[in-house]
Amino acid sequence: MFDSKKFYSKLGVTFESSIMNSIILPKPGTKLIRFTGGSYDVPSLPSAEVKRIFEEASPQAWAEMLQYGETAGMPSLLKELSTFMAGHKIKTDPTKEIIVTTGSQEAIDLVSRVFIDKGDMILVGAPTYLQALSAFRTQYPKFVDIPIDFEGMDTHILEEKLKKIKATGKKAKMLYIIPSFQNPDSSLMTLERRQRVLELADKYDFIIFEDNPYGYISFEGPMPTPLAGLDKSGRVMYTSTFSKMVSPGMRIGWITANPEFTDHMIEAKNNTSICNDGLSQYAAAELFRRGDVARQIPKVTRVYRKKRDVMLEAMETSFPKKAKWEEPKGGLFLWVKLPRGFDTDSLLMESVKNGIAFVPGSLFFSKPVHNYLRLNYSLPSEEDIVTGIQALGRLLKEKL
């Protein structure tokens, strides 16, 4: 038997089996109540609408779907995405400033490969999206953690960190931020803080990578204006996705940036995926054109608001008093803080044995913090939410 381990690259050896693959992502036949990944509510998926689109497709449309497409994306979808973003005050040229990606995760990978060098200082929330941290780590940057509270990234501490970096003769290159219903804590950044982030980017000369998968799932009024809609200097790269508002299985995401940035990212994408699949792009463009996306967002938002309320009520009666959380105003997640010294990584293993899965908070920090856990309410049924929260509450009370 040959020694297979010696053939890995320095990066390749880091790609080991993770909790994401073994527990978080649903597997057929497993009997777990999953408060894990942000999967879509199955009964709410637009199955009939997508079926109708393909049934009505013309021979010309089928030829376009089944042939190679442009690396940046199908022109009809790029046009619809530009119109959609304009409704949120983001002005884009669909021929130069948008790239269709395989979910927003490919957009994160493109930004990682095109903009991050080894040792670059990357500003990130503490906590923040775990798969963004994983993608950035492939380029070996230096993370600078900025605390997140329920009003979003703390801009006072952000400025303090930037001053300290400048005093050393160095500078930050990029800020990664999820201003609207942040993953994992569902915090909502205030307008004042959004404007301050843009001011600091101009003052300290860094770019901003804004990730907005969840902003459309708003329980109290319309989605706040993204940073990209407030940006005047062209520093903001903006990514979003179909995964939370329409369908995760279609794997439609997009990134918009100034044309110089998109030129480089298109070439980077061409080296990996060449282009997105035509069937998903065609269906996505038609869902926009027919008004299905505009109808789907409020529909699924109502479902998630109800599920959030069911989870909050179950937690209030079942969780120990030492567990703390805020009520999400949107998004898909509840972020639970437990007493310092409590280890939710260990709790997960025991919880899975009891038929309940969640995501331990340590995954959402560049330097692991172990006394948090994230709960998702979008996928499980209301009955499973109550049953699972009661079981998890009993386990927490035993441990605390």
C-alpha positions in Angstrom: 0.0 0.0 0.0 1.6 3.3 -1.1 1.7 6.3 1.3 -1.1 8.5 -0.2 -0.6 11.4 2.2 2.7 12.4 0.8 1.1 13.4 -2.5 -1.1 16.2 -1.1 -0.2 19.8 -1.6 0.1 22.1 1.4 -3.4 23.3 0.7 -4.8 19.9 -0.3 -3.9 18.4 3.0 -6.1 20.9 4.8 -9.3 19.7 3.1 -10.3 17.1 5.6 -13.7 15.7 6.4 -15.6 18.3 8.4 -18.7 18.7 10.5 -20.3 20.5 7.5 -20.3 17.3 5.4 -20.9 14.8 8.2 -23.7 16.5 10.1 -24.9 19.8 8.8 -25.8 18.9 5.2 -28.9 16.7 5.0 -28.4 13.0 4.0 -31.2 10.8 2.8 -32.3 8.2 5.4 -30.8 9.8 8.5 -33.2 10.4 11.4 -32.1 13.8 12.7 -34.0 17.0 13.4 -31.6 19.4 11.7 -31.3 22.9 13.0 -28.2 23.2 10.8 -27.6 24.6 7.3 -29.9 27.3 5.9 -31.9 25.0 3.7 -35.2 26.0 2.1 -38.6 25.1 3.4 -39.5 22.2 1.1 -43.2 22.8 0.7 -42.4 26.4 -0.3 -40.1 25.6 -3.2 -41.4 27.0 -6.5 -41.6 23.5 -8.1 -44.8 24.2 -10.2 -43.4 27.5 -11.5 -40.1 25.9 -12.7 -41.9 22.9 -14.2 -44.2 25.3 -16.2 -41.2 27.3 -17.5 -39.5 24.2 -19.0 -42.8 22.9 -20.4 -43.3 26.2 -22.2 -39.7 26.7 -23.4 -39.3 27.1 -27.2 -36.8 25.0 -29.3 -34.6 28.1 -29.5 -34.6 28.4 -25.7 -33.7 24.8 -25.4 -30.8 25.2 -27.8 -29.5 28.2 -25.7 -29.9 26.2 -22.4 -28.0 23.1 -23.7 -25.1 24.9 -25.4 -22.1 26.6 -23.8 -22.9 30.0 -22.6 -21.0 33.2 -21.8 -18.7 33.0 -18.7 -20.3 36.1 -17.2 -23.8 34.6 -17.6 -26.8 34.4 -19.8 -27.6 37.9 -21.1 -31.3 37.6 -20.2 -30.5 36.7 -16.6 -27.9 39.4 -16.3 -30.5 41.9 -17.5 -33.1 40.6 -14.9 -30.5 40.7 -12.1 -29.6 44.3 -13.0 -33.3 45.3 -12.8 -33.8 43.4 -9.6 -30.8 45.1 -7.9 -32.0 48.5 -9.1 -35.0 48.0 -6.9 -32.6 48.0 -4.0 -30.7 51.1 -5.1 -27.8 49.1 -6.7 -27.2 50.5 -10.2 -25.3 48.1 -12.5 -24.4 47.7 -16.1 -25.6 44.1 -17.0 -23.0 43.9 -19.8 -20.0 44.8 -17.7 -20.6 44.7 -13.9 -22.4 41.4 -13.1 -21.2 37.8 -13.1 -23.5 34.8 -12.6 -21.9 32.4 -10.1 -22.6 28.9 -8.8 -24.3 30.2 -5.7 -22.7 33.0 -3.7 -20.0 30.5 -2.6 -18.3 30.7 -6.0 -18.4 34.5 -5.7 -16.5 34.1 -2.4 -14.0 31.8 -4.1 -13.5 34.2 -7.0 -12.8 37.1 -4.6 -10.4 34.9 -2.6 -8.4 34.0 -5.6 -8.4 37.4 -7.4 -7.9 39.7 -4.4 -6.1 37.9 -1.5 -2.4 37.2 -1.2 -0.6 35.4 1.6 -0.3 37.7 4.6 -3.0 40.2 3.5 -5.0 41.7 6.3 -8.6 40.8 5.9 -11.2 42.4 8.2 -13.9 40.0 9.3 -16.8 39.9 11.7 -16.5 38.0 14.9 -18.6 35.9 14.3 -19.1 35.6 10.6 -20.0 33.1 7.8 -17.9 29.9 8.3 -17.5 29.0 4.6 -16.2 32.5 3.8 -13.5 32.0 6.4 -12.7 28.6 4.9 -12.5 30.1 1.4 -10.3 33.0 2.5 -8.0 30.6 4.4 -6.9 28.9 1.1 -5.0 32.1 0.4 -3.4 32.3 3.9 -4.4 35.9 4.9 -4.1 37.4 8.3 -7.6 37.8 9.8 -8.4 40.9 11.8 -11.5 40.2 13.9 -14.1 43.0 14.5 -16.9 42.3 17.1 -20.5 41.9 15.9 -23.4 43.0 18.2 -27.1 43.0 17.3 -26.7 46.3 15.4 -24.0 44.8 13.2 -20.3 45.3 13.0 -19.0 47.6 15.7 -17.6 50.5 13.7 -15.9 52.1 16.7 -13.7 49.0 17.2 -13.3 48.8 13.4 -11.8 52.3 13.4 -9.6 51.5 16.3 -8.2 48.4 14.6 -7.6 50.4 11.4 -5.7 53.1 13.3 -3.5 50.5 15.0 -2.8 48.8 11.6 -1.8 52.1 10.1 0.5 52.9 13.0 2.5 49.8 12.2 3.0 51.0 8.6 0.6 48.4 7.2 -2.9 48.5 5.8 -6.0 46.3 5.6 -6.8 45.2 2.1 -10.5 44.0 2.4 -13.5 44.0 4.7 -15.9 41.0 4.4 -19.3 41.9 5.8 -22.9 40.6 6.0 -24.8 43.7 7.0 -28.4 42.4 6.7 -29.4 39.5 9.0 -25.9 38.3 9.4 -24.9 34.7 9.5 -24.7 33.4 12.2 -26.4 35.9 14.6 -29.0 37.5 12.3 -27.9 41.0 13.4 -29.0 44.0 11.3 -26.5 46.7 10.7 -27.8 50.3 11.3 -27.8 52.9 8.5 -25.4 55.0 10.6 -22.9 52.1 10.8 -23.3 51.3 7.1 -22.4 54.8 6.2 -19.5 54.8 8.6 -18.0 51.6 7.1 -18.0 53.3 3.7 -16.3 56.4 5.1 -13.6 54.3 6.7 -13.0 52.4 3.5 -12.3 55.7 1.7 -10.1 57.0 4.6 -8.1 53.9 5.1 -8.2 52.7 1.4 -9.6 49.2 1.5 -12.2 47.4 -0.6 -15.5 46.0 0.8 -16.9 42.6 0.0 -20.6 42.6 0.9 -22.4 39.3 1.2 -26.2 39.5 1.1 -28.0 36.1 1.0 -30.5 36.9 3.8 -31.5 40.6 3.4 -34.6 39.7 1.4 -36.0 37.6 4.3 -37.0 40.6 6.4 -39.8 40.3 9.0 -40.2 44.0 9.8 -40.4 46.0 6.6 -38.4 46.1 3.4 -34.8 45.1 3.2 -32.4 47.8 4.2 -30.3 49.4 1.5 -27.2 47.4 0.9 -23.8 49.0 1.2 -23.5 48.6 -2.6 -26.6 50.9 -2.9 -24.8 53.6 -0.8 -21.4 53.2 -2.3 -20.2 56.2 -4.4 -16.5 55.2 -4.9 -16.8 51.8 -6.5 -15.1 50.0 -3.6 -18.0 47.6 -2.8 -18.2 44.2 -4.4 -21.7 42.7 -3.8 -22.8 39.1 -3.9 -26.2 37.6 -3.4 -28.0 34.3 -4.3 -31.2 32.5 -5.2 -30.5 30.0 -2.4 -32.5 31.7 0.4 -35.2 33.5 -1.6 -36.1 31.1 -4.4 -34.1 27.8 -4.6 -30.8 26.5 -3.3 -30.8 23.6 -5.8 -30.7 25.9 -8.8 -27.2 27.1 -7.7 -27.7 30.7 -9.0 -25.7 33.4 -7.4 -24.2 36.6 -8.6 -21.5 39.2 -7.9 -21.4 42.8 -9.0 -18.4 45.1 -9.0 -16.7 47.8 -11.0 -15.8 46.6 -14.5 -12.1 46.3 -13.9 -12.7 43.9 -11.0 -15.3 41.8 -13.0 -12.9 41.5 -15.9 -10.4 39.7 -13.7 -13.0 37.6 -11.9 -14.5 36.5 -15.3 -11.0 35.1 -16.3 -10.7 33.4 -12.9 -14.1 31.8 -13.3 -13.2 30.7 -16.9 -10.4 28.7 -15.4 -12.7 26.6 -13.2 -16.4 26.4 -14.3 -16.2 28.1 -17.8 -19.9 29.0 -17.4 -23.0 28.3 -15.3 -25.4 25.6 -16.5 -27.9 27.0 -19.0 -31.0 25.3 -17.6 -30.8 27.0 -14.2 -29.9 30.4 -15.7 -32.9 30.2 -18.1 -35.3 29.2 -15.4 -34.0 31.9 -13.1 -34.4 34.6 -15.8 -37.9 33.4 -16.5 -38.8 33.4 -12.7 -37.8 37.0 -12.6 -39.5 38.0 -15.9 -42.8 36.3 -14.9 -42.9 37.9 -11.5 -42.4 34.6 -9.6 -39.4 35.9 -7.7 -41.4 39.0 -6.5 -44.2 36.7 -5.3 -41.9 34.0 -3.8 -40.0 36.3 -1.4 -43.0 37.5 0.6 -44.4 34.0 0.5 -41.3 32.3 2.0 -40.8 35.2 4.4 -44.2 34.6 6.0 -43.3 30.9 6.4 -40.0 31.7 8.1 -41.5 34.4 10.4 -44.0 31.8 11.7 -41.2 29.2 12.1 -39.1 31.8 14.0 -41.9 32.5 16.3 -42.5 28.8 17.0 -38.8 28.3 17.8 -38.7 31.4 20.0 -41.7 30.2 22.0 -40.3 26.7 22.4 -36.9 28.1 23.5 -38.5 30.4 26.1 -40.2 27.5 27.8 -37.5 24.8 27.3 -34.1 26.4 27.4 -32.2 27.1 30.7 -32.1 30.7 32.0 -28.4 30.9 31.4 -28.9 30.6 27.7 -29.2 34.0 26.0 -30.4 35.1 22.5 -31.9 38.0 20.5 -35.1 37.9 18.4 -34.1 37.9 14.7 -35.7 40.6 12.6 -35.1 38.6 9.5 -32.9 35.8 8.1 -32.8 32.1 8.9 -30.9 31.7 12.2 -31.0 32.1 16.0 -27.7 32.6 17.7 -27.5 31.3 21.3 -24.9 32.4 23.9 -24.1 30.0 26.7 -21.9 30.7 29.8 -18.2 31.2 29.3 -16.4 27.8 29.5 -19.3 25.8 28.0 -18.2 23.8 25.0 -20.9 23.4 22.3 -18.5 21.2 20.1 -18.8 18.5 22.8 -22.5 19.2 23.2 -23.1 18.5 19.5 -21.8 15.0 19.7 -24.2 14.1 22.5 -27.1 16.1 20.9 -26.7 14.0 17.6 -27.1 10.9 19.7 -30.4 12.3 20.9 -31.5 13.0 17.3 -30.8 16.7 17.2 -28.2 18.5 15.2 -27.1 22.2 15.3 -24.0 24.1 14.3 -21.4 24.8 17.0 -20.4 28.4 17.3 -16.6 27.8 17.1 -16.9 27.4 13.3 -17.9 31.1 12.9 -14.8 32.6 14.4 -11.3 32.9 12.9 -10.0 32.0 16.4 -12.5 29.5 17.9 -14.9 30.5 20.6 -16.8 27.6 22.0 -19.8 28.8 24.0 -22.2 29.6 21.2 -24.5 27.6 18.9 -26.5 28.4 15.8 -30.0 27.2 15.2 -31.8 27.2 11.9 -35.6 27.3 11.6 -36.1 27.4 7.8 -35.9 23.7 7.1 -37.5 21.7 9.9 -41.3 21.5 10.2 -43.0 23.4 13.0 -43.6 20.1 14.9 -40.0 19.2 14.6 -38.9 22.6 15.8 -40.9 22.1 19.0 -39.8 18.5 19.5 -36.2 19.3 18.8 -36.0 22.4 20.9 -37.6 20.6 23.9 -35.0 17.8 23.6 -32.1 20.2 23.2 -33.4 22.2 26.1 -33.4 19.1 28.3 -29.8 18.4 27.3 -28.7 21.9 28.0 -30.3 21.9 31.5 -28.5 18.7 32.3 -25.1 20.2 31.3 -25.7 23.6 32.9 
